[in-house]
C-alpha cells in the first residue's frame, strides 16, 4: 500500500470511529471484529505518536529560531551603536585635522612674513635647506617681489625645482 492510501484509510477509520462515538484512544482497548481493524488502529496510534513527535520538534525549532532572532537583533543593535560611535569619532578627527591644517597655514604665513623681512641672500640660503613643499608654500605666501628676489639668489637648479613644485597642484 502506498503512503497516500494508508493515510486515506487511516482517515476513514478515524472518521468512522468518530461517527459512531468511539474515538480510538490508546488506553481504550476493545475487542476487534477483524485483524484489519486492529492493524488500522495501531497504524492510527502510530501516526498520532509521529504527529506529536513532529509537533514537539517543530516547537523546539521555533524556540531555537526565536533565540537566534533575538541574538541577531541584539548584535545588530550593538553594531548600530558602534557605527554611531565611529561616526562621532570620525567627526572629531576631521575637526582636529581641519584645525591642524588651519594652524599650519597660519604658521606658514607667519614664517613667510619673516622670510620676506630677511635679506634675499639669507632667505635663499635658508629656503634651500627646507623641504621642497614647505619652501614652495613659503614662496607662495610671500609678496611677489620678495619671492622673486629670493628665487634670484637661489641656484638655478633649486629655483627650477621650487618653481616646479610651486606650479604643481597638491591634493590634500
N, C-alpha and C positions, 0 to 999 in steps of 0.2 A: 504494500500500500504506500502511496506517496504521502508526503507530509501534509499536503493540502487535503487529501482525502481523510487522513487521520483527524485533522483539525475540524473538518466539517462534520465528521462522525462524532467527535467529542462534543461539539457544539449542539448537535442534535440530541445527544444523550442528556446533556445538561438542560437543554430546553425541555426535554421530555420529563426529567425529574422535577423541574420547577413547575411544570404544568400540573403534575399530579401531587404537588405538595410534599415531595420527598427530595429535598435538596441533598445531594450526596455530600456528606461530611466525612472527614477521615475517621472520626470516632464512631459513627453510626453504621455498624456492620449489620447488614440484613442478609437474609438468605437470597441467593440469586437463582433465577429460574434457568440461567444458562451460563456456560463458561464465558461466552462472548460478553455478557453483561458485566461479569467480574473483571474481565480484561479491559473493557471500556472504562469502568470506574477507576481502575488502577491507573489507566492512561490519563484520565482526567485529574486524578490526585497528583500524579507526577507533573503534569502541565501546570497545575496550581503552584506546586513547590518551585518549579522552574521560574514561573512568573514572579513569585515572591522574592526569589533569589535575585532575579534581574532588577526588580524594583529597588532592593537593598543596594545593589551595585550602582544603579543609577543615582540613588540618593547620596551614596558615598562620593561618587564622581562630582555631583553637583556641589557638595561641600568643599571638595578639593578645588574645584573651579572658582568657587566664591572666595576661598582663601587666597588663591593665586591672583584673582582680580583685585582683591584688597591690597595685596602686596605690590602689584603693579601700580595701582593708584597712589600708594604711599611713595614708591620710588619716583613716579612722575612728579609728585608734589615736591619731593626733595630736589629733583633736577631743576624744576622751575625756580625754586628758592636759590639754588646755587647759580643758575643763569642770571638771576636778578642781581645777586652779589657781584658776579663777574662784570656785569654791565656797569654797576656803580663804580667798581674799581677801575674799569676802562675809562670812565668819565674823569675820575680823579687823575689818572695818569695823563690823559690828554690835556687836562687843565694845567698840570705841572709842566708838561712838555711845552705848552704854549707860553707859560710864564718864563721858562728857561730860555726859549727862543727869543722872547722879547728882551730879556735881560742881556742876552748875548749881543743882540743888535744894538742895544744901548751902550754896552761896553765897547763894541767895535766903533761906534760913532765917537765916543769919548777918546778912544785911542787914536782915531783918525784925526781928531782935533789936535791932539798932542803932536802927531807926526807933521801936521800942517805947520805948526809953530816952530818945528825944528828946522835947522838949515837943510837944504836939499841933499847935501853930501852925506850928512849924518843919518838922515831919514833913509836914504838909499842904502846905506851900509846896514842899517838895522832891518829894513824890509828884505834884503837879500838873504838874511838868516832865518826868516819866518817861513812857516808852512805856506805853500803856494796859494791855497784857497784863502787863507787869512790875509795874506798880503794883497790879493786881488780885492777882497772885501774892503780892506782899509783904503785902497786907492779909489774904489767906487764911492766910498763915503766922504772922500775929500772934495774940496773945490777943484774944478778942472785945472786951473793954473797951477795950484800946488802939486797936484798929481802929475802934471806934465813936467814940472821942474824935477821932481823926484825920479820919474822914469828916465829923464835925460841923463841923470847921474848914474843910473844902473848900467851894468854891462849889457851889450847888445843882446846876448843870449837870454839873460834874466829878464830883460824888458820884453822880449818876444814871448817868453813863457808866461809872464804875468798878463800880458795883453791877450794871449790865447785863453788863459784861464778866466780872465775878466769877461771876455766875449762869449764864452760858453755858458749856456743856461744850466743852472743847477736845480734839480728837482729834489725838494725836501719832503 
